[in-house]
């Protein structure tokens, strides 16, 4: 099976669809199902590390779901703490991720989720 990826690229006047090969690779993440590879910008963080350090074969779907649930619970916990600190330390909003020891891509995840759920 051959899969092609497409992304929406904003141009001056309209959005148009282009093949991923012509889009800068640091803007997209591509999952190639045929080869089982994920390519894109390097992830630098701790939140998603458990997903990359696990065995490929899980004894059951339930085991995989528990792992994903624990990763999401960790992110949710940090997001709740971020929101609490943001409410009490309004002048330090740029430093809140550092206060939580959250850096790199993890800080981007927290800030993006905060925008979505605020």
N, C-alpha and C positions, 0 to 999 in steps of 0.2 A: 504494500500500500504506500502510495506517495502522498504526502501532505504538503501543501504550500501554505506559508504564513503570510498574512496581510495585516497592515496596520494603517490607521488613519493618520495622515500627516497634514498639519495646518499650513496652508500656503497663504499668500497675501489676501486672496479674495474668497476662496472656497476650500473646503476639505476635500481631498481626493484620496483614493485608495492606491497604494503603491506596493510592489513586492518588497518584502523585508530586505532583500539583497541590496536595495538602493538606499535604505534608511541607515543612518549611523548606528552601529551595533551597541553603542553605549546608551541608546534610548529604549531598547526593547529587550525582552527576554523571550527566547524561543525554546519550546519543548519539541524536540524532534522525536516523535513516537517511533519512527522506523529504527533509529539507532539507540533510542533510550537515553539521549543526552539533553541536558539543559544548558543552553549557552546564553550569554548576556553579560552585563556588568558583574564584576566579582562581588559577592555578598560579604560584607565585613560586619559581623555582629555575633551575638550569642543566642538570640531568641530561636533561630531556626536551626542551630547547630545539631540538636538531637535528631532532626529529620535526616541529616546527611551522614550521621555516624551509626546508623542502625543497619542491621542486616536487611538485605533485599527481600528475603522470604519471611513473612510473618506466619506464625502458626495458625492465625485466623484473622478474619477481617476485624473482629472485635479488638484484637491486640493492636492493630494499626490505628483504629479509631481512638483507643485509649491514649496512644502516643500523641496523636494530633490534638486530642482534647487537652492533654497536659501542656503542650506548647501554647495553645490558644489561651489556656487559663493563666499561664505565666504572663503573656502579653496583656491580657485583660487586667491582671493585677497591677502591672506597671502603669497601664493607662489610667486606672482609677487613682493610683497614687499621684500620677502626673497632674490629673485634673484637680485633686485636692490641694496640691502644692501651688498650682497655678492660681487657684482662687484665693489663697492666703498670701502669696508672694507675687502680686501682679507686676511689680517693677523688675522682678528677676526672671521673667518668663523665658528668656533666652538661655538661662543657666539651669533650668529645672532638670533637663535631661542629664546634665553633668552631676547634679545633686543626687540623682537616682542611679548614677554609674551606668548610664545608657549612652552609647556612642555610635557613630557611623550609621549604618543602615538601620539599626535598631531605633535610633533617634528619629530617623525619617519615618519609620513605621508608626511610632508613637504619635508624632506630630500630624501625620496624615490621618490616622484614625481619630485623633482629637478633632480635626476639622470636619470629618464625616459625621461624628456622633455629637457634635456640639450644637 
